[in-house]
Amino acid sequence: MRKKFKNKDLAAKLGLSGTLVSLVLNNKADQHGIKKETQERVFLLARQMGYFDTPGEKNEIAQVDQKPGILGMIVPSLNDSFVTGITPYMQKAISGIGVGFSIITRDPDDLRFDRMVIAFKKFLSGLILVGDAADDNTVRALRSSDYPFIVLEKSFKNLRLNTVCTDTMAGSRLVVSHIQKFGYKNALIAAGRKSILSDDPEFRDIIDALSLNDQGIKSQVVELGTSGSGDEIDFEQLEKFLRPPFRVDVLIVIHADLVYPIMAKLRVKKLRVPQDIALISMEEGPGFDLMFSPVTCLRKPLPGIAGKAANMIWSEVRNAGKGKFKRQVIIPPELIIRNSCGTL
């Protein structure tokens, strides 16, 4: 049997007017200038009280769906540091809605994936696409059928989609501002081949931020491939920047998985971090605080991303993928300062 709630019950608990609550639940809040924070409060309590169908006007009864389904999160790889970091926060946020949560990995070379999307739509109430899992074909297929979905950590210039991303430019400015304090003049940006070819936002934004600095910091880019064994980086690509004419002061590493082999190679070459060369990572990796030296890095706002994503996908599910308003949310990261950048 379905339990019944009225908008006035929700309004009373929040200390808001019934009209305001009705506007939020009918996705008319933006038209009337209702703050995003207030909208989030309304949606959060509405989920906790059991709302599933969108209520209509004031005092109209909303019914609770006893089997609201499962939300799926499609990820490019389980080895991705963002995926491993965001998963527990997403699980907690989705469980607060009262629905199931499933993670699906996508092989970019699997030609069967487009057919699998059709199957997902039969068994899942909505999808969260992470990074490269949100390719053009998948996005086009989901949009054409008004299927509820949102995208994490990937923005689209020519499409209006519901997205939640880290503010990579704000993070780049934090890094550049920090290295300016030490008076570093030569910065080397280390990126993997995939980052350069895909025009990775972190890669692009740190280059832009360095080019706009007012203290004359020079920058170079090195593309780090692997050696024949596939496990170690080819240090020769990096070594030429460790001596004149470009003697690097600070190494800015785009992705966390490059930090470990770089640090290992520097140690073999008897180069000390940060005494001989400073190092900063544009994303956090597991065990960075335990390394020798502990690594300064940008920390993505994972709890904030998960909370925003849960609210957003739930709104899409309630509106059957036909919500009129699309939101692009960006949340700034935090700079975690440790010894590797020169701070002792």
Order of alpha helices (4+ residues) and beta strands (2+ residues): beta-alpha-alpha-alpha-beta-beta-alpha-beta-alpha-beta-alpha-beta-beta-alpha-beta-alpha-alpha-beta-alpha-beta-alpha-beta-beta-alpha-beta-beta
